[in-house]
């Protein structure tokens, strides 16, 4: 708060005249804040003055235009691809960019989503209205406001192939890092106060027709009395994700844990609209223990969920970095690699779910403290429905028209090099192009003759009706 007030003083001083250096020195002497810290805060606080990286190919305004082009097509359910984006950049700004550049820039992947549209925004407005009415008659402390969601713990092999050569008489199998191998799922419950209430690891086991199955496990050895440790539970299913039965057990455990730790205090949980989450029995049992379930708008998890805003991203990055290191370390130490990814996930979970990260994620999403204006503003901007700059909007529309023109030209050009028609073919028989065209010509002539005969018959029937009348 003190830094924000100091930055406001710097801005006020600059309005009265003088250089930035003089303003920073003056305010630093009055507030005691270092000049370097004030300078960094000043640059971070400036709005609409985004400066591109030195290696950036496009200016900030050009990037806004490009985003507008992609959003024009997305709203109409026609997402553009990488090649079309490259064409726009070449025609508009005469800049050559590569396919990887477009992929890293992220428009085609992050924005080209058919789910984005006005109906999503309408659903968000309905949710905000219902939640506002609910909060008028109910109040919750920050530690009683939760967001829960599930993320996959996936082992992704790197570009470096790591294998171990062993004697043929050894019984231990060679350890090879597998690609895209899902090991488990992590279901986390985080509160707006910055704490993790509990987490559930969902692992895979072969049950078959039986209700029990032998498994090998790797548990996190940590005292539950630590401030930075929370209870972890483990669940085994035929798949690595939660089903209705498993989620019902998870919510029952959460309700019991919450009632035990905070008797008489209600809580509210924000989740997605997955079918197993909205089962009536689960909702009824949770309400019976003072737990209110709210389901965020469909297809907006990446915008409105606090877990998706930062914690899960950090967690996945740490798991990806530590997985390869853990496999190599265990191979060098002649240890088994089966539990390497699970061991890495324990450490990544503790490092990713920090109090300041969780609190900031809730605030930035507008989830808590509940800020419907912030939530709707972010969703409008993400869905491409909130253009305010007329000039950029106009340029984006013109660039979008270029994309349509190029697509039309390519379509016409492709027709000049192809011939279409219909014919009758035999199975497993080779047909020459000339024969196919000749057969198509005969079919077309016969069809024209049939249509002429039908037209003559229709005229004859019309004359008969006139005579009878």
FIKOLLUM-841424 format. One record per residue (C-alpha): x, y, z; residue number from 1. Coordinates in steps of 0.05 Angstrom, whole numbers, plus 32768, in hexadecimal, padded with zeros to 4 digits. Layout:
REM residues N
+------+------+------+-----+
|   px |   py |   pz | pos |
+------+------+------+-----+
|    X |    Y |    Z | NUM |
...
+------+------+------+-----+
This chain:
REM residues 469
+------+------+------+-----+
|   px |   py |   pz | pos |
+------+------+------+-----+
| 8000 | 8000 | 8000 |   1 |
| 8039 | 8030 | 8011 |   2 |
| 805A | 8023 | 7FCE |   3 |
| 8019 | 8032 | 7FA8 |   4 |
| 8012 | 8073 | 7FCD |   5 |
| 805A | 8085 | 7FBD |   6 |
| 804F | 8076 | 7F73 |   7 |
| 8011 | 80A3 | 7F75 |   8 |
| 803E | 80DA | 7F91 |   9 |
| 8070 | 80CF | 7F59 |  10 |
| 8039 | 80D7 | 7F25 |  11 |
| 801F | 8115 | 7F47 |  12 |
| 8065 | 8133 | 7F48 |  13 |
| 806E | 8125 | 7EFE |  14 |
| 802D | 8148 | 7EED |  15 |
| 8049 | 8187 | 7F0D |  16 |
| 8087 | 8183 | 7EE0 |  17 |
| 80CD | 8169 | 7EE8 |  18 |
| 80F1 | 8129 | 7ED6 |  19 |
| 80E4 | 80E3 | 7EEE |  20 |
| 8127 | 80E1 | 7F11 |  21 |
| 8117 | 811F | 7F3A |  22 |
| 80D2 | 8105 | 7F4B |  23 |
| 80ED | 80C2 | 7F62 |  24 |
| 8123 | 80E3 | 7F8D |  25 |
| 80F0 | 8112 | 7FAD |  26 |
| 80BD | 80DC | 7FBE |  27 |
| 80F4 | 80AD | 7FD5 |  28 |
| 810C | 80E1 | 8008 |  29 |
| 80C5 | 80EC | 8021 |  30 |
| 80B0 | 80A3 | 8027 |  31 |
| 80F2 | 807F | 8034 |  32 |
| 80E7 | 804E | 7FFB |  33 |
| 8124 | 8040 | 7FD0 |  34 |
| 8128 | 8063 | 7F8C |  35 |
| 8131 | 8021 | 7F67 |  36 |
| 80F3 | 8003 | 7F87 |  37 |
| 80CB | 8042 | 7F76 |  38 |
| 80E2 | 8040 | 7F2E |  39 |
| 80CE | 7FF7 | 7F25 |  40 |
| 808A | 8004 | 7F45 |  41 |
| 8080 | 8041 | 7F19 |  42 |
| 808C | 801B | 7ED9 |  43 |
| 8060 | 7FE1 | 7EEF |  44 |
| 8027 | 8010 | 7F00 |  45 |
| 8023 | 8031 | 7EBD |  46 |
| 7FE6 | 801C | 7E95 |  47 |
| 7FE2 | 8017 | 7E4A |  48 |
| 802D | 8020 | 7E43 |  49 |
| 8041 | 7FD8 | 7E39 |  50 |
| 8086 | 7FD3 | 7E1C |  51 |
| 8099 | 7F98 | 7DF2 |  52 |
| 80D6 | 7F6D | 7DFD |  53 |
| 8114 | 7F80 | 7DD6 |  54 |
| 810C | 7F41 | 7DAB |  55 |
| 80C2 | 7F4B | 7D9E |  56 |
| 80AE | 7F4B | 7D54 |  57 |
| 806E | 7F74 | 7D5D |  58 |
| 805E | 7FB3 | 7D83 |  59 |
| 802B | 7FB4 | 7DBB |  60 |
| 7FF7 | 7FD3 | 7D8D |  61 |
| 8005 | 7FA1 | 7D55 |  62 |
| 7FFB | 7F68 | 7D87 |  63 |
| 7FB8 | 7F85 | 7D9B |  64 |
| 7FA4 | 7F87 | 7D52 |  65 |
| 7FB8 | 7F3F | 7D49 |  66 |
| 7F91 | 7F2A | 7D87 |  67 |
| 7F55 | 7F4F | 7D6A |  68 |
| 7F5B | 7F28 | 7D28 |  69 |
| 7F5B | 7EE5 | 7D4D |  70 |
| 7F21 | 7EFA | 7D79 |  71 |
| 7EF8 | 7F11 | 7D3C |  72 |
| 7EFA | 7ECA | 7D22 |  73 |
| 7EF1 | 7EA9 | 7D66 |  74 |
| 7EB0 | 7ECC | 7D75 |  75 |
| 7E95 | 7EB1 | 7D33 |  76 |
| 7EAF | 7E6B | 7D42 |  77 |
| 7EE6 | 7E6D | 7D0D |  78 |
| 7F29 | 7E6B | 7D32 |  79 |
| 7F64 | 7E7D | 7D06 |  80 |
| 7FA1 | 7E50 | 7D01 |  81 |
| 7FEC | 7E5F | 7D04 |  82 |
| 7FF4 | 7E67 | 7CB9 |  83 |
| 7FBD | 7E9C | 7CB5 |  84 |
| 7FDB | 7EC2 | 7CF0 |  85 |
| 801E | 7EC2 | 7CCC |  86 |
| 7FFC | 7EDC | 7C8D |  87 |
| 7FDC | 7F16 | 7CB3 |  88 |
| 801F | 7F2A | 7CD1 |  89 |
| 8041 | 7F27 | 7C8C |  90 |
| 800C | 7F4F | 7C68 |  91 |
| 8001 | 7F84 | 7C9D |  92 |
| 8047 | 7F90 | 7CB8 |  93 |
| 8074 | 7F6C | 7C85 |  94 |
| 8093 | 7F42 | 7CBD |  95 |
| 80A6 | 7EF9 | 7CB4 |  96 |
| 8097 | 7ECD | 7CF0 |  97 |
| 809F | 7E83 | 7CF8 |  98 |
| 806D | 7E4E | 7D0E |  99 |
| 808E | 7E46 | 7D52 | 100 |
| 8089 | 7E92 | 7D5C | 101 |
| 803E | 7E90 | 7D51 | 102 |
| 8038 | 7E54 | 7D7F | 103 |
| 805E | 7E78 | 7DB7 | 104 |
| 8037 | 7EB7 | 7DAD | 105 |
| 7FFB | 7E8D | 7DC0 | 106 |
| 7FC1 | 7EAB | 7D9A | 107 |
| 7FB0 | 7E6E | 7D71 | 108 |
| 7FB4 | 7E40 | 7DAC | 109 |
| 7F9A | 7E6B | 7DE6 | 110 |
| 7F64 | 7E92 | 7DC1 | 111 |
| 7F4E | 7E65 | 7D88 | 112 |
| 7F19 | 7E42 | 7DB1 | 113 |
| 7ED3 | 7E36 | 7D98 | 114 |
| 7EB9 | 7E39 | 7DDF | 115 |
| 7EC6 | 7E84 | 7DE4 | 116 |
| 7E88 | 7EAC | 7DD5 | 117 |
| 7E50 | 7ED8 | 7DEF | 118 |
| 7E2D | 7E9D | 7E0E | 119 |
| 7E67 | 7E92 | 7E3E | 120 |
| 7E65 | 7EDC | 7E52 | 121 |
| 7E1A | 7ED7 | 7E5D | 122 |
| 7E24 | 7E9B | 7E8B | 123 |
| 7E59 | 7EC2 | 7EB2 | 124 |
| 7E29 | 7EFD | 7EBC | 125 |
| 7DF3 | 7ECD | 7ED6 | 126 |
| 7E25 | 7EAF | 7F07 | 127 |
| 7E3C | 7EF2 | 7F20 | 128 |
| 7DF4 | 7F08 | 7F2B | 129 |
| 7DE2 | 7ECA | 7F52 | 130 |
| 7E21 | 7ECD | 7F7C | 131 |
| 7E15 | 7F16 | 7F8D | 132 |
| 7DCF | 7F07 | 7FA6 | 133 |
| 7DEA | 7ECC | 7FCE | 134 |
| 7E20 | 7EF5 | 7FEF | 135 |
| 7DEE | 7F2A | 8004 | 136 |
| 7DD1 | 7EF8 | 8036 | 137 |
| 7E0F | 7ECD | 8044 | 138 |
| 7E55 | 7EE0 | 805B | 139 |
| 7E95 | 7EB8 | 805B | 140 |
| 7EDA | 7EC2 | 8078 | 141 |
| 7F14 | 7EBC | 8046 | 142 |
| 7F2A | 7E79 | 8063 | 143 |
| 7EE4 | 7E5D | 8054 | 144 |
| 7EE6 | 7E6F | 800A | 145 |
| 7F03 | 7E36 | 7FE0 | 146 |
| 7F14 | 7E27 | 7F99 | 147 |
| 7F1D | 7DDD | 7F87 | 148 |
| 7F33 | 7DBE | 7F46 | 149 |
| 7F59 | 7D84 | 7F29 | 150 |
| 7F9A | 7D84 | 7F01 | 151 |
| 7FC0 | 7D4A | 7EE1 | 152 |
| 8005 | 7D36 | 7EF9 | 153 |
| 8024 | 7D23 | 7EB7 | 154 |
| 806A | 7D0B | 7EA8 | 155 |
| 8082 | 7D29 | 7E67 | 156 |
| 80C3 | 7D0E | 7E4A | 157 |
| 80F5 | 7D42 | 7E33 | 158 |
| 811B | 7D45 | 7DF2 | 159 |
| 8157 | 7D21 | 7E11 | 160 |
| 814F | 7CD5 | 7E0E | 161 |
| 8165 | 7CB6 | 7E50 | 162 |
| 816F | 7C6B | 7E53 | 163 |
| 8196 | 7C3B | 7E7E | 164 |
| 81BC | 7C00 | 7E63 | 165 |
| 81BC | 7BC4 | 7E91 | 166 |
| 81D2 | 7B7C | 7E90 | 167 |
| 819E | 7B4C | 7E74 | 168 |
| 819C | 7B22 | 7EB3 | 169 |
| 8184 | 7B5D | 7EDE | 170 |
| 813C | 7B5A | 7EF3 | 171 |
| 8133 | 7BA6 | 7EFB | 172 |
| 8115 | 7BC5 | 7EBE | 173 |
| 8137 | 7BFC | 7E97 | 174 |
| 811D | 7C41 | 7EAB | 175 |
| 8106 | 7C6B | 7E70 | 176 |
| 80E0 | 7CAC | 7E78 | 177 |
| 809B | 7CA5 | 7E58 | 178 |
| 807A | 7CDD | 7E31 | 179 |
| 8035 | 7CF8 | 7E43 | 180 |
| 802C | 7CC5 | 7E79 | 181 |
| 7FF8 | 7CDB | 7EAC | 182 |
| 800D | 7CC3 | 7EF1 | 183 |
| 7FD7 | 7CE1 | 7F1D | 184 |
| 7FA6 | 7D1A | 7F26 | 185 |
| 7FAA | 7D4F | 7F5D | 186 |
| 7F6A | 7D6C | 7F7A | 187 |
| 7F79 | 7DA9 | 7FA4 | 188 |
| 7F4E | 7DD3 | 7FD3 | 189 |
| 7F6B | 7E19 | 7FDD | 190 |
| 7F4C | 7E52 | 8005 | 191 |
| 7F4A | 7E9D | 7FF9 | 192 |
| 7F75 | 7EA6 | 8038 | 193 |
| 7FB0 | 7E86 | 8013 | 194 |
| 7FAF | 7E42 | 8034 | 195 |
| 7FA6 | 7DFC | 8017 | 196 |
| 7F70 | 7DD7 | 803C | 197 |
| 7F7D | 7D92 | 8020 | 198 |
| 7F93 | 7D6E | 7FE1 | 199 |
| 7F80 | 7D2B | 7FC3 | 200 |
| 7FAC | 7D01 | 7F96 | 201 |
| 7F85 | 7CD4 | 7F67 | 202 |
| 7FAE | 7C99 | 7F4E | 203 |
| 7FA1 | 7C5F | 7F20 | 204 |
| 7F98 | 7C16 | 7F36 | 205 |
| 7F80 | 7BD7 | 7F15 | 206 |
| 7F41 | 7BC1 | 7F3A | 207 |
| 7F20 | 7B96 | 7F05 | 208 |
| 7EDF | 7B78 | 7F20 | 209 |
| 7EF7 | 7B7D | 7F68 | 210 |
| 7EEE | 7BB7 | 7F98 | 211 |
| 7F36 | 7BB3 | 7FB1 | 212 |
| 7F79 | 7BB2 | 7F8E | 213 |
| 7FC2 | 7BAE | 7FA4 | 214 |
| 7FE9 | 7BEF | 7F98 | 215 |
| 802D | 7C0C | 7FA5 | 216 |
| 802C | 7C52 | 7FC3 | 217 |
| 805C | 7C8B | 7FD2 | 218 |
| 8044 | 7CB9 | 800A | 219 |
| 805C | 7CFE | 801D | 220 |
| 807F | 7CF9 | 8060 | 221 |
| 8071 | 7D3B | 8083 | 222 |
| 8051 | 7D4E | 80C6 | 223 |
| 800A | 7D67 | 80C1 | 224 |
| 8018 | 7D9A | 80F8 | 225 |
| 8045 | 7DC4 | 80CB | 226 |
| 802B | 7E08 | 80B4 | 227 |
| 803F | 7DF9 | 806C | 228 |
| 8023 | 7DB3 | 806B | 229 |
| 7FDB | 7D9E | 8060 | 230 |
| 7FB8 | 7D5A | 8061 | 231 |
| 7FC1 | 7D31 | 8022 | 232 |
| 7F93 | 7CF8 | 8010 | 233 |
| 7F9A | 7CC1 | 7FDC | 234 |
| 7F66 | 7CA1 | 7FB0 | 235 |
| 7F6E | 7C68 | 7F7F | 236 |
| 7F40 | 7C5F | 7F42 | 237 |
| 7F41 | 7C3B | 7F00 | 238 |
| 7F54 | 7C7E | 7EE0 | 239 |
| 7F7E | 7CB8 | 7EF8 | 240 |
| 7F43 | 7CE8 | 7EFE | 241 |
| 7F09 | 7CF0 | 7F2D | 242 |
| 7EC7 | 7CCD | 7F20 | 243 |
| 7E84 | 7CD9 | 7F41 | 244 |
| 7E90 | 7CA7 | 7F79 | 245 |
| 7ED6 | 7CC1 | 7F88 | 246 |
| 7EC0 | 7D0B | 7F88 | 247 |
| 7E87 | 7CFA | 7FB7 | 248 |
| 7EBA | 7CDC | 7FE7 | 249 |
| 7EE7 | 7D19 | 7FE0 | 250 |
| 7EAF | 7D4A | 7FF0 | 251 |
| 7E9A | 7D21 | 802C | 252 |
| 7EE2 | 7D23 | 8046 | 253 |
| 7EE6 | 7D6F | 803A | 254 |
| 7EA4 | 7D7A | 805E | 255 |
| 7EBA | 7D50 | 8099 | 256 |
| 7EFE | 7D72 | 809D | 257 |
| 7EDF | 7DB7 | 8099 | 258 |
| 7EAB | 7DA9 | 80CE | 259 |
| 7EE1 | 7D8D | 80FC | 260 |
| 7F11 | 7DC7 | 80F5 | 261 |
| 7EDD | 7DFF | 80F0 | 262 |
| 7E9C | 7DEA | 8112 | 263 |
| 7E60 | 7E16 | 8103 | 264 |
| 7E83 | 7E3F | 80CD | 265 |
| 7E66 | 7E3B | 8086 | 266 |
| 7E93 | 7E35 | 8049 | 267 |
| 7E8B | 7E40 | 7FFF | 268 |
| 7EAE | 7E18 | 7FC8 | 269 |
| 7EB8 | 7E2E | 7F80 | 270 |
| 7EC0 | 7DF7 | 7F4C | 271 |
| 7EB2 | 7DE9 | 7F03 | 272 |
| 7E74 | 7DCB | 7EE3 | 273 |
| 7E8E | 7D85 | 7EDB | 274 |
| 7E55 | 7D54 | 7EDF | 275 |
| 7E70 | 7D2D | 7F1B | 276 |
| 7E77 | 7D6F | 7F41 | 277 |
| 7E2E | 7D81 | 7F3A | 278 |
| 7E0F | 7D40 | 7F52 | 279 |
| 7DD1 | 7D50 | 7F7D | 280 |
| 7DE5 | 7D20 | 7FB5 | 281 |
| 7E2A | 7D41 | 7FBC | 282 |
| 7E0B | 7D87 | 7FBF | 283 |
| 7DD6 | 7D72 | 7FF1 | 284 |
| 7E08 | 7D51 | 8021 | 285 |
| 7E36 | 7D8D | 801C | 286 |
| 7DFE | 7DBE | 802D | 287 |
| 7DEC | 7D94 | 8069 | 288 |
| 7E31 | 7DA4 | 8085 | 289 |
| 7E31 | 7DEE | 8073 | 290 |
| 7E59 | 7DE8 | 8033 | 291 |
| 7E3E | 7E0F | 7FF8 | 292 |
| 7E53 | 7DFA | 7FB2 | 293 |
| 7E55 | 7E2D | 7F7A | 294 |
| 7E66 | 7E18 | 7F32 | 295 |
| 7E8A | 7E4A | 7F06 | 296 |
| 7E74 | 7E57 | 7EBF | 297 |
| 7E82 | 7E20 | 7E8D | 298 |
| 7EC3 | 7E26 | 7E65 | 299 |
| 7EDF | 7E5F | 7E91 | 300 |
| 7F0C | 7E37 | 7EC0 | 301 |
| 7F4A | 7E57 | 7EA3 | 302 |
| 7F2D | 7E9D | 7EB1 | 303 |
| 7F06 | 7E99 | 7EF2 | 304 |
| 7F28 | 7E62 | 7F1A | 305 |
| 7F5D | 7E77 | 7F4B | 306 |
| 7F82 | 7E35 | 7F45 | 307 |
| 7F88 | 7E3D | 7EF9 | 308 |
| 7F9E | 7E85 | 7EFF | 309 |
| 7FE2 | 7E75 | 7F1D | 310 |
| 7FEB | 7E3A | 7F4D | 311 |
| 7FDF | 7E02 | 7F1B | 312 |
| 800B | 7E23 | 7EE7 | 313 |
| 8045 | 7E28 | 7F18 | 314 |
| 8038 | 7DE1 | 7F30 | 315 |
| 803B | 7DC3 | 7EEA | 316 |
| 807A | 7DEA | 7ED9 | 317 |
| 809D | 7DD0 | 7F18 | 318 |
| 8086 | 7D89 | 7F0B | 319 |
| 809F | 7D8C | 7EC3 | 320 |
| 80E3 | 7DA7 | 7ED9 | 321 |
| 80EC | 7D76 | 7F13 | 322 |
| 80D3 | 7D37 | 7EF0 | 323 |
| 810F | 7D2F | 7EC2 | 324 |
| 8140 | 7D40 | 7EFA | 325 |
| 811F | 7D0E | 7F28 | 326 |
| 8122 | 7CD6 | 7EF4 | 327 |
| 816B | 7CE3 | 7EE4 | 328 |
| 817F | 7CE8 | 7F2E | 329 |
| 815E | 7CA6 | 7F3F | 330 |
| 817D | 7C84 | 7F03 | 331 |
| 81C2 | 7C9E | 7F15 | 332 |
| 81B7 | 7C86 | 7F5C | 333 |
| 819E | 7C43 | 7F43 | 334 |
| 8159 | 7C4F | 7F62 | 335 |
| 8114 | 7C42 | 7F48 | 336 |
| 80F2 | 7C79 | 7F1F | 337 |
| 80AB | 7C62 | 7F2B | 338 |
| 809D | 7C97 | 7F61 | 339 |
| 80C8 | 7CCF | 7F45 | 340 |
| 808E | 7CF7 | 7F2A | 341 |
| 8065 | 7CF0 | 7F69 | 342 |
| 809F | 7D06 | 7F95 | 343 |
| 80AA | 7D43 | 7F68 | 344 |
| 8060 | 7D55 | 7F6C | 345 |
| 8064 | 7D59 | 7FB8 | 346 |
| 809C | 7D8C | 7FB6 | 347 |
| 807B | 7DB2 | 7F7C | 348 |
| 8039 | 7DB6 | 7FA2 | 349 |
| 805A | 7DD7 | 7FDE | 350 |
| 807F | 7E09 | 7FB3 | 351 |
| 8045 | 7E1A | 7F85 | 352 |
| 800D | 7E23 | 7FB7 | 353 |
| 802B | 7E5D | 7FDE | 354 |
| 7FFC | 7E8C | 8005 | 355 |
| 800D | 7ECB | 7FDD | 356 |
| 8003 | 7EA5 | 7F9B | 357 |
| 7FBE | 7E8A | 7FB0 | 358 |
| 7FA6 | 7ECD | 7FCD | 359 |
| 7FBC | 7EF2 | 7F8E | 360 |
| 7F9A | 7EBF | 7F61 | 361 |
| 7F57 | 7EC7 | 7F85 | 362 |
| 7F5D | 7F13 | 7F81 | 363 |
| 7F71 | 7F16 | 7F38 | 364 |
| 7F39 | 7EE8 | 7F23 | 365 |
| 7F07 | 7F13 | 7F48 | 366 |
| 7EF0 | 7ED5 | 7F6D | 367 |
| 7F00 | 7EEE | 7FB4 | 368 |
| 7EF6 | 7F24 | 7FC9 | 369 |
| 7EBD | 7F1A | 7F98 | 370 |
| 7EC4 | 7F4F | 7F61 | 371 |
| 7E91 | 7F43 | 7F29 | 372 |
| 7EAA | 7F7E | 7F00 | 373 |
| 7EF1 | 7F64 | 7EFF | 374 |
| 7EDA | 7F1D | 7EEF | 375 |
| 7EAD | 7F33 | 7EB5 | 376 |
| 7EE1 | 7F64 | 7E9B | 377 |
| 7F16 | 7F2E | 7E97 | 378 |
| 7EE6 | 7EFE | 7E77 | 379 |
| 7ECF | 7F32 | 7E44 | 380 |
| 7F17 | 7F42 | 7E32 | 381 |
| 7F2B | 7EF9 | 7E2D | 382 |
| 7EEF | 7EE7 | 7E01 | 383 |
| 7EFD | 7F20 | 7DD2 | 384 |
| 7EBC | 7F45 | 7DDF | 385 |
| 7ED7 | 7F84 | 7E00 | 386 |
| 7EF9 | 7FAE | 7DCB | 387 |
| 7EFD | 7FF7 | 7DDF | 388 |
| 7F32 | 8013 | 7DAF | 389 |
| 7F0D | 8024 | 7D6E | 390 |
| 7F4D | 802B | 7D46 | 391 |
| 7F68 | 7FE6 | 7D5A | 392 |
| 7F24 | 7FC7 | 7D4F | 393 |
| 7F21 | 7FE4 | 7D09 | 394 |
| 7F66 | 7FCC | 7CF6 | 395 |
| 7F56 | 7F88 | 7D12 | 396 |
| 7F17 | 7F83 | 7CE8 | 397 |
| 7F3D | 7F97 | 7CAA | 398 |
| 7F72 | 7F63 | 7CB8 | 399 |
| 7F3C | 7F2F | 7CC3 | 400 |
| 7F1F | 7F42 | 7C7F | 401 |
| 7F63 | 7F34 | 7C61 | 402 |
| 7F62 | 7EEE | 7C7E | 403 |
| 7F1D | 7EE1 | 7C60 | 404 |
| 7F34 | 7EFC | 7C1C | 405 |
| 7F71 | 7ECF | 7C1C | 406 |
| 7F47 | 7E93 | 7C2F | 407 |
| 7F17 | 7EA2 | 7BF6 | 408 |
| 7F50 | 7EAA | 7BC4 | 409 |
| 7F6F | 7E68 | 7BD9 | 410 |
| 7F2C | 7E45 | 7BD3 | 411 |
| 7F21 | 7E5E | 7B8C | 412 |
| 7F68 | 7E4C | 7B79 | 413 |
| 7F60 | 7E05 | 7B93 | 414 |
| 7F22 | 7DFB | 7B68 | 415 |
| 7F49 | 7E0B | 7B29 | 416 |
| 7F77 | 7DD0 | 7B35 | 417 |
| 7F42 | 7D9C | 7B47 | 418 |
| 7F07 | 7D7B | 7B26 | 419 |
| 7ECA | 7D63 | 7B4C | 420 |
| 7E91 | 7D36 | 7B39 | 421 |
| 7E6D | 7CF6 | 7B49 | 422 |
| 7E70 | 7CAF | 7B2D | 423 |
| 7E66 | 7C66 | 7B3E | 424 |
| 7EA4 | 7C3D | 7B50 | 425 |
| 7EB4 | 7BF5 | 7B5F | 426 |
| 7ED5 | 7BDE | 7B9F | 427 |
| 7F20 | 7BCF | 7B9A | 428 |
| 7F24 | 7BE4 | 7B51 | 429 |
| 7F54 | 7C19 | 7B35 | 430 |
| 7F33 | 7C52 | 7B0F | 431 |
| 7F57 | 7C82 | 7AE1 | 432 |
| 7F47 | 7CCD | 7AE6 | 433 |
| 7F2F | 7CD0 | 7A9E | 434 |
| 7EFE | 7C98 | 7AAA | 435 |
| 7EE3 | 7CBA | 7AE9 | 436 |
| 7ED9 | 7CFB | 7AC4 | 437 |
| 7EB7 | 7CD8 | 7A8A | 438 |
| 7E88 | 7CB3 | 7AB8 | 439 |
| 7E79 | 7CF4 | 7ADC | 440 |
| 7E69 | 7D15 | 7A99 | 441 |
| 7E39 | 7CDC | 7A87 | 442 |
| 7E17 | 7CE1 | 7ACB | 443 |
| 7E0F | 7D2C | 7AC3 | 444 |
| 7DF1 | 7D24 | 7A7D | 445 |
| 7DC0 | 7CEF | 7A94 | 446 |
| 7DAC | 7D1B | 7ACE | 447 |
| 7DA0 | 7D55 | 7A9F | 448 |
| 7D75 | 7D29 | 7A72 | 449 |
| 7D4C | 7D11 | 7AAE | 450 |
| 7D41 | 7D59 | 7AC5 | 451 |
| 7D2B | 7D6D | 7A7E | 452 |
| 7CF9 | 7D33 | 7A7C | 453 |
| 7CDE | 7D46 | 7AC1 | 454 |
| 7CD6 | 7D8E | 7AAB | 455 |
| 7CB0 | 7D78 | 7A6C | 456 |
| 7C82 | 7D4C | 7A95 | 457 |
| 7C75 | 7D85 | 7AC5 | 458 |
| 7C62 | 7DB2 | 7A8B | 459 |
| 7C33 | 7D7D | 7A6F | 460 |
| 7C11 | 7D74 | 7AB3 | 461 |
| 7C08 | 7DBF | 7AB8 | 462 |
| 7BE6 | 7DC1 | 7A72 | 463 |
| 7BB7 | 7D89 | 7A86 | 464 |
| 7BA2 | 7DAE | 7AC5 | 465 |
| 7B94 | 7DEC | 7A9D | 466 |
| 7B68 | 7DC6 | 7A6B | 467 |
| 7B41 | 7DA5 | 7AA3 | 468 |
| 7B35 | 7DE8 | 7AC3 | 469 |
+------+------+------+-----+
